[in-house]
Amino acid sequence: MADRKIKENLFTRLHSSFFWRFFSSYIILFLIPFFTIIVTYNYAAHSIEKSILRSNSNILYQFFSNVDAAFSEMSTIGKTLTNSTVVQQFAFRSKADMELPSVEAYYLNEAVNSFKQKEFENICIYFPEFSRVYNGRNGLVLKDFYLTYYKDVATEEEYKNFLSESVTNYKTEIRSVNDDVLNPLLGVVFSQPASRSFHGAPGITAAITLSQDTLHQLFENSSVHSDGILMVFDGENKLLASSHPMSSDILSVYDGEKEMYYGTYQNQKYVLQFFPSQVSDCMYASAIPVNIFWEQLNNLRLTSFICILLCVLLSGFLAWKMTKVNYSPITGMIYTITETTGTVYDNKKNEMNFISDVLTSSFNEITTLTKKIELQEDTLRNNFLMHAMLGNAIEDAFDEERDIFLQHHIALNSDMFGIIYIFVEAVDESRLGDVREKQNQQILQFIIANVVQELCSEKHQGFLVPVAVNSYACIINFSGETSDSSRKADMQSVIKKSSAFLGQHFGIEITASLSGIHSNLPGIHKAYQEVTEAFTYRFLYGKGSIILFDDIQEKCFSFTGMEDNKVEYLLLSFIKDSSCMQDGRKIMEELKSQSGISSNSSLEAIACYKYDLLIRFSRVTHQIGAAQLPESNALHASVLAAGTFTEMQDCFINTLTALRQYYQDSQKNFTLCDQVETYLKNNFQNPELSNIMLGEVFHISHAYLSRMFKMQKNISIADFLYKLRIDHAKKMLETTDETLESIAITSGFLSSSTFIKVFKKSEGITPGTYRKLKQQ
């Protein structure tokens, strides 16, 4: 009994001792921030690990889209040149004719020049039967052409092999002229006979190479980490181009199914991503060092360690201070709990206030952390949806497809999806400010997301994913009980209402394209391919339109070409005939009709029509001598820069109108100079006749009249007037005995001395000597 009392007293004394109070305070003060740090670190580590495969895809996709755009333009140029009637007719010339300058060679060079762009190193037409190459400047034999343009970047054998690796099935194959993957010269080659109906017709080869500077600039402008590597492979898995030295062995892990892998090369671990080209046979790849993604985690580890150390020291100091003033944190916590339940507790008010402040701060931190977690969840969901659209979503780790959606906080209504692609054409900056600024970009995205997703939620659910600057994709997950026809109608209704609301309330003008309806995760990728393909028809439909993928499926290649004589006759008739009442727009409509272009034409047909028109306009411009006209010089650049078919047509119409005005002004100038010539012949005997007097007679500046007369007649007004007067004086010297004074006055000279001076300067002898020679 006594032992028990001693133990209880000892426990009571220990419990109330300095050490016990210090230990209990220390544990409570240390645990809360310690666990907060540990939870934050573990969540960040988990998030970084999940984002390794997703962090770089959007940037890489945009980069490879730019490269694809260049290859697509090269392909269109090659196809158009090999089908050009100018090129095909030139191929039937003899070898001897090839070596001589000709009008046909001039038109051939003009046809090539109409495609010249700074992005392309060289655009040329090669005639294998004659071994001659034309590139818009001259025509050279193949060996001389190689020595002039390619000897510094490739061997002669390499260039010959490049030209011989041509295709005839119109499949775009990307090849490299040289074997230097760090400084490659990439190009495409298209070949076909000059006539498909004539057996044994000579061959035509069009070769277009991409500028090395352009490819380097695409590499440098990408936002990939400086240690990341970008690569381009051809259809045979040969490495064509690389931003840094890299072995083509990286393709050994590629099985053609997944598009993201891990690989180790030269003791460095990489995340590998593969993107097949949409327009050619090539494959794009990127290799990003894994340690780049873990740099943030390394910094977080150091930060967490420092925070824990500070937590240990600060908690110990606070616990010692509290123990010194006989403070018990447990009592304070109890008081806080009783305070929240309405219990009155008057003891140790200072302790309650301190703990209350700590708890309030902790709750605020938890709220902030919760918002960050929600934001990260949105980011992860958008990354997942972006990968799903690109076809990169990983399904192997999940038993059911719905699990991968639930993993990213998406509860599906059904397995049916559709996509609306939205591009912001214009924004009222007085309402939203400059959308090039990041903050205003976020506001713009917030507005579009809320409007579109709210309209989707009336029957279905939608998720807006930013694709690029001012470009968004809204993935719609349909409710299960609707049919495909009603789903398509709902998509159209959503985008029409969104477009009207955004324009009315925020001044936002959008262009949109709509996919078909597809099922399951692969269907998202299929739908995204459809909306991107449909959006390319913005060129044909115009800005602010809504383009359905179903509609563009009905488009066909309807370009039939235009007969040279008919086109040039039509254009020249409009330019030269001032009585023609048609305007330029009607002429362009007639050219469209002759080319077979209609509202049902495909983009490929429109591209052929565009380039063919450039060639025709170039011919007509040179025929009327208006090559230096500003509108003519700017036509090619303005047509290529046109964003829509209407803008392209306007470029041609403006140029056609300018050519007509130029020609009419030229004709007026000729007529005026003829009138001046007639006036001088009838009035040369007037000694007061001068440039100033002519300007007053014809109501025009005498200086301008003098320059125009000199340009049209190749002689100045003064010299022409003296010639008329001298010719008249010579006739009088030959046929009359009039005095020199009388002849001078009759011929329009003010005095005989002036007459003698001018006559001697013109004929080399005096009037008197001239009379004696003629009379003898």
Secondary structure by P-SEA (a helix, b strand, c coil): caaaaaaaaaaaaaaacaaaaaaaaaaaacaaaaaaaaaaaaaaaaaaaaacccccaaaaaaaaaaaaaaaaaaaaaaaaaaacaaaaaaaaccccccccccaaaaaaaaaaaccccccccccccccccccccccccccccaaaaaaacccccccaaaaaaaaacccccccbbbbbccccccccccbbbbbbcccccccccbbbbbbbbccaaaaaaaaaacccccccccccccccccccccccccccccccccccccccccccccccccbbbbbccccccbbbbbbbbccccaaaaaaaaaaaaaaaaaaaaaaaaaaaaaaaacccaaaaaaaaaaaaaccccccaaaaaaaaaaaaaaaaaaaaaaaaaaaaaaaaaaaaaaaaaaaccccccccccaaaaaaaaccccccccbbbbbbbbcccccccccccccaaaaaaaaaaaaaaaaaaaaccbbbbbbbccccbbbbbbbccccccaaaaaaaaaaaaaaaaaaaaacccccccbbbbcccccaaaaaaaaaaaaaaaaacccccccbbbbcccccccccccccccaaaaaaaaaaaaccccccccaaaaaaaaaaaacccccccaaaaaaaaaaaaaaaaaaaaaacccccccccaaaaaaaacccaaaaaaaaaaaaaaaaaaaaaaaaaaaaaaaaaaaaaaccccccccaaaaaaaacccaaaaaaaaaaaccccaaaaaaaaaaaaaaaaaacccccaaaaaaaaccccaaaaaaaaaaaccccaaaaaaaaac
